[in-house]
Amino acid sequence: MKSISYRRDKVLKKLWWKEEVVYQIYPKSFYDSNKDGIGDIQGIIEKLDYLKKLGVTSLWICPIFKSPMIDNGYDISDYIDVQDEFGTMKDLDTLIEKCKSLEIKIILDLVVNHTSHEHHWFKEALKNPEGPCGDFYIFKNGKNGKVPNNWRSIFGGSVWEPVPNRENLYYFHTFHKGQPDLNWENPNLRREIYKMINWWLEKGIGGFRIDSITFVKKDQDYLDSEIDGKDGLSSVKHKGRNRPGIEKFLYELNRETFEKYRCVTVGEAPGVPYEQYNQYIGKNGYFNMIFDFKYADIDVENGSEWFRRTNWTTKELKEKIFKSQEVFQKIGWGANFLENHDQPRSLTKYIRDKKYRNHIGAKALGCLFFFLRGTPFIYQGQELGMENFTRENINEFDDVSSIDNYNRSILEGYSEKEALNFVNLRSRDNGRTPMQWDNSSFSGFTKGDKVWLGLTNSLNINVVNQIEDINSVFTFYKKMIELRQNSNYSEDLIYGDFEQIHSDGDLIAYKRGENIVCLVNLGDSTQNIKLKVGEILLNNYKTLKIKENNIILEPYQGILITKGE
């Protein structure tokens, strides 16, 4: 057996956040407690026993702050108040206290690249440009009767929006026009942000997932860049993401807030090359860990342009996962994930053969990702094997990015049918459909007569059907968590070195610690590997075929074993 080992030169420091299993909640879609068709904080409270039974130890809760909800809460109008449809600050305090009693930590989303256009800072900046908030955002004069430059926003169209009642003046938005970017060049603005962050940390939360943080630094020349689409624009990523000088902001952010507390920080840091990971998660890095999107976006050439699809192979996926693990192990710590609120469901994305888009495929993917070195993140419904939906009309989508990608696809020359297919495959709404709790109306998400977003196609996939079923995806996830957190193998599965094991075809194989091996066949034909088996710790099939020390894995079979002597 040939293996490649990625070991660190020094003893690995044990820290609490390395030993967590994080469950991500999209509050609007988790559970509706008051029959209005929208999930809420009381809904999370009501389901804490379920989360405790699953075994997770931390909850990452997507934004619950005051917001006009143009981008479902990622457009914040008040950082220290709760959005009415989610509840009140008292509800949030109750959630924090109840989680504390259950030894579950709370991680909140930190959105500080931009605010809502309804934030009082932005309103003050428009009303009084010379006042203290006048330079909290980015304003530029147009050129020759046009916008200041040709940069395209992440959600399509120009990054520039005309300032109302101000001739030839524009404000900057990396994302939606209702999300004006904050001007991080202003030290007074940064101090206000740090004060807000420390307020939350003093309140007792466990830490933050930091949203879109690589966009806070823009090239200050604000010059045009090379056109890269038929809309005549150039992606803001070229001159507005992870730009030189960002290190000043992020070191300061860490120094003035995070490092003063025993908190965890998880950076959403797209656009960071591996050569710069040391700055982000090294010994003196900005954050404790970051998400690596290089394998999560394997199905598209560009994470924000879904019509540029790829014909990826398992070999390519394996190489990307192993490269990611290599870098994380050499430099710091990673946040491993299959799904989140910005990604489609993994079962639909990664399982090519539709026959295995079921409990078998869901367990295989779970086994593959969960035992990688790093902190595992589980997105709501992933532990049930929830799937993508299929919608028949663009008007059925809520997500602003989905609508933009539909329009961009048509602009790039695709038909409406092709454009709709791209969106169905990749829409962020795939992961945002309501959680499926039981067999009742709206799958038990609400006892009301409506839901804010239509559910998926497979309503039989729900908690009630799985929670007591020993062969369910839920039970499999529960076993994985128990193995990592509370077994004789926990030390190896949390802190053990990661080693790539050479394997052919669609087989992905790796070792953790001294003795544990994970094997996952991501193909529709059997795969063989010569290896002695000790104990079978986990298996998504009822049996395992072994012939003369050859392990024969069935299509989409995933196992965790100890090596035999």
Secondary structure in CASP SS format (residue, H / E / C, confidence):
PFRMAT SS
TARGET T0000
AUTHOR 0000-0000-0000
METHOD secondary structure of the structure
MODEL  1
M C 1.00
K C 1.00
S E 1.00
I E 1.00
S E 1.00
Y E 1.00
R C 1.00
R C 1.00
D C 1.00
K C 1.00
V C 1.00
L C 1.00
K C 1.00
K C 1.00
L C 1.00
W H 1.00
W H 1.00
K H 1.00
E H 1.00
E C 1.00
V C 1.00
V E 1.00
Y E 1.00
Q E 1.00
I E 1.00
Y C 1.00
P H 1.00
K H 1.00
S H 1.00
F H 1.00
Y C 1.00
D C 1.00
S C 1.00
N C 1.00
K C 1.00
D C 1.00
G C 1.00
I C 1.00
G C 1.00
D C 1.00
I H 1.00
Q H 1.00
G H 1.00
I H 1.00
I H 1.00
E H 1.00
K C 1.00
L H 1.00
D H 1.00
Y H 1.00
L H 1.00
K H 1.00
K H 1.00
L H 1.00
G C 1.00
V C 1.00
T C 1.00
S E 1.00
L E 1.00
W E 1.00
I E 1.00
C C 1.00
P C 1.00
I C 1.00
F E 1.00
K E 1.00
S C 1.00
P C 1.00
M C 1.00
I C 1.00
D C 1.00
N C 1.00
G C 1.00
Y C 1.00
D C 1.00
I C 1.00
S C 1.00
D E 1.00
Y E 1.00
I E 1.00
D E 1.00
V E 1.00
Q C 1.00
D H 1.00
E H 1.00
F H 1.00
G C 1.00
T C 1.00
M H 1.00
K H 1.00
D H 1.00
L H 1.00
D H 1.00
T H 1.00
L H 1.00
I H 1.00
E H 1.00
K H 1.00
C H 1.00
K H 1.00
S H 1.00
L C 1.00
E C 1.00
I C 1.00
K E 1.00
I E 1.00
I E 1.00
L E 1.00
D E 1.00
L E 1.00
V C 1.00
V C 1.00
N C 1.00
H E 1.00
T C 1.00
S C 1.00
H C 1.00
E C 1.00
H C 1.00
H H 1.00
W H 1.00
F H 1.00
K H 1.00
E H 1.00
A H 1.00
L H 1.00
K H 1.00
N C 1.00
P C 1.00
E C 1.00
G C 1.00
P C 1.00
C C 1.00
G C 1.00
D C 1.00
F C 1.00
Y E 1.00
I C 1.00
F E 1.00
K E 1.00
N E 1.00
G C 1.00
K E 1.00
N C 1.00
G C 1.00
K E 1.00
V C 1.00
P C 1.00
N C 1.00
N C 1.00
W E 1.00
R E 1.00
S C 1.00
I C 1.00
F C 1.00
G C 1.00
G C 1.00
S E 1.00
V C 1.00
W E 1.00
E E 1.00
P E 1.00
V C 1.00
P C 1.00
N C 1.00
R C 1.00
E C 1.00
N C 1.00
L E 1.00
Y E 1.00
Y E 1.00
F E 1.00
H C 1.00
T C 1.00
F C 1.00
H C 1.00
K C 1.00
G C 1.00
Q C 1.00
P C 1.00
D E 1.00
L E 1.00
N C 1.00
W C 1.00
E C 1.00
N C 1.00
P H 1.00
N H 1.00
L H 1.00
R H 1.00
R H 1.00
E H 1.00
I H 1.00
Y H 1.00
K H 1.00
M H 1.00
I H 1.00
N H 1.00
W H 1.00
W H 1.00
L H 1.00
E H 1.00
K H 1.00
G C 1.00
I C 1.00
G C 1.00
G E 1.00
F E 1.00
R E 1.00
I E 1.00
D C 1.00
S C 1.00
I H 1.00
T H 1.00
F H 1.00
V C 1.00
K C 1.00
K C 1.00
D C 1.00
Q C 1.00
D C 1.00
Y C 1.00
L C 1.00
D C 1.00
S C 1.00
E C 1.00
I C 1.00
D C 1.00
G C 1.00
K C 1.00
D C 1.00
G C 1.00
L C 1.00
S E 1.00
S E 1.00
V C 1.00
K H 1.00
H H 1.00
K H 1.00
G H 1.00
R C 1.00
N C 1.00
R C 1.00
P C 1.00
G C 1.00
I H 1.00
E H 1.00
K H 1.00
F H 1.00
L H 1.00
Y H 1.00
E H 1.00
L H 1.00
N H 1.00
R H 1.00
E H 1.00
T C 1.00
F H 1.00
E H 1.00
K H 1.00
Y C 1.00
R C 1.00
C C 1.00
V E 1.00
T E 1.00
V E 1.00
G E 1.00
E C 1.00
A C 1.00
P C 1.00
G C 1.00
V C 1.00
P C 1.00
Y H 1.00
E H 1.00
Q H 1.00
Y H 1.00
N H 1.00
Q H 1.00
Y H 1.00
I H 1.00
G C 1.00
K C 1.00
N C 1.00
G C 1.00
Y C 1.00
F C 1.00
N C 1.00
M E 1.00
I E 1.00
F E 1.00
D C 1.00
F C 1.00
K C 1.00
Y C 1.00
A C 1.00
D C 1.00
I C 1.00
D C 1.00
V E 1.00
E E 1.00
N E 1.00
G C 1.00
S C 1.00
E E 1.00
W E 1.00
F E 1.00
R E 1.00
R E 1.00
T C 1.00
N C 1.00
W C 1.00
T C 1.00
T H 1.00
K H 1.00
E H 1.00
L H 1.00
K H 1.00
E H 1.00
K H 1.00
I H 1.00
F H 1.00
K H 1.00
S H 1.00
Q H 1.00
E H 1.00
V H 1.00
F H 1.00
Q H 1.00
K H 1.00
I H 1.00
G C 1.00
W C 1.00
G E 1.00
A E 1.00
N E 1.00
F E 1.00
L C 1.00
E C 1.00
N C 1.00
H C 1.00
D C 1.00
Q C 1.00
P C 1.00
R C 1.00
S H 1.00
L H 1.00
T H 1.00
K H 1.00
Y H 1.00
I C 1.00
R C 1.00
D C 1.00
K H 1.00
K H 1.00
Y H 1.00
R C 1.00
N C 1.00
H H 1.00
I H 1.00
G H 1.00
A H 1.00
K H 1.00
A H 1.00
L H 1.00
G H 1.00
C H 1.00
L H 1.00
F H 1.00
F H 1.00
F C 1.00
L C 1.00
R C 1.00
G C 1.00
T E 1.00
P E 1.00
F E 1.00
I E 1.00
Y E 1.00
Q C 1.00
G C 1.00
Q H 1.00
E H 1.00
L H 1.00
G C 1.00
M C 1.00
E C 1.00
N C 1.00
F C 1.00
T C 1.00
R C 1.00
E C 1.00
N C 1.00
I H 1.00
N H 1.00
E H 1.00
F C 1.00
D C 1.00
D C 1.00
V H 1.00
S H 1.00
S H 1.00
I H 1.00
D H 1.00
N H 1.00
Y H 1.00
N H 1.00
R H 1.00
S H 1.00
I H 1.00
L H 1.00
E C 1.00
G C 1.00
Y C 1.00
S C 1.00
E H 1.00
K H 1.00
E H 1.00
A H 1.00
L H 1.00
N H 1.00
F H 1.00
V H 1.00
N H 1.00
L H 1.00
R H 1.00
S C 1.00
R H 1.00
D H 1.00
N H 1.00
G H 1.00
R C 1.00
T C 1.00
P C 1.00
M C 1.00
Q C 1.00
W C 1.00
D C 1.00
N C 1.00
S C 1.00
S H 1.00
F H 1.00
S H 1.00
G H 1.00
F C 1.00
T C 1.00
K C 1.00
G C 1.00
D C 1.00
K C 1.00
V C 1.00
W C 1.00
L C 1.00
G C 1.00
L C 1.00
T C 1.00
N C 1.00
S C 1.00
L C 1.00
N C 1.00
I C 1.00
N C 1.00
V H 1.00
V H 1.00
N H 1.00
Q H 1.00
I C 1.00
E C 1.00
D C 1.00
I C 1.00
N C 1.00
S C 1.00
V H 1.00
F H 1.00
T H 1.00
F H 1.00
Y H 1.00
K H 1.00
K H 1.00
M H 1.00
I H 1.00
E H 1.00
L H 1.00
R H 1.00
Q H 1.00
N C 1.00
S C 1.00
N C 1.00
Y C 1.00
S H 1.00
E H 1.00
D H 1.00
L H 1.00
I H 1.00
Y H 1.00
G C 1.00
D C 1.00
F E 1.00
E E 1.00
Q E 1.00
I E 1.00
H C 1.00
S C 1.00
D C 1.00
G C 1.00
D C 1.00
L E 1.00
I E 1.00
A E 1.00
Y E 1.00
K E 1.00
R E 1.00
G C 1.00
E C 1.00
N C 1.00
I E 1.00
V E 1.00
C E 1.00
L E 1.00
V E 1.00
N E 1.00
L C 1.00
G C 1.00
D C 1.00
S C 1.00
T C 1.00
Q E 1.00
N E 1.00
I E 1.00
K E 1.00
L C 1.00
K C 1.00
V E 1.00
G E 1.00
E E 1.00
I E 1.00
L E 1.00
L E 1.00
N E 1.00
N C 1.00
Y C 1.00
K C 1.00
T C 1.00
L C 1.00
K E 1.00
I E 1.00
K E 1.00
E C 1.00
N C 1.00
N E 1.00
I E 1.00
I E 1.00
L E 1.00
E C 1.00
P C 1.00
Y C 1.00
Q C 1.00
G E 1.00
I E 1.00
L E 1.00
I E 1.00
T E 1.00
K E 1.00
G C 1.00
E C 1.00
END
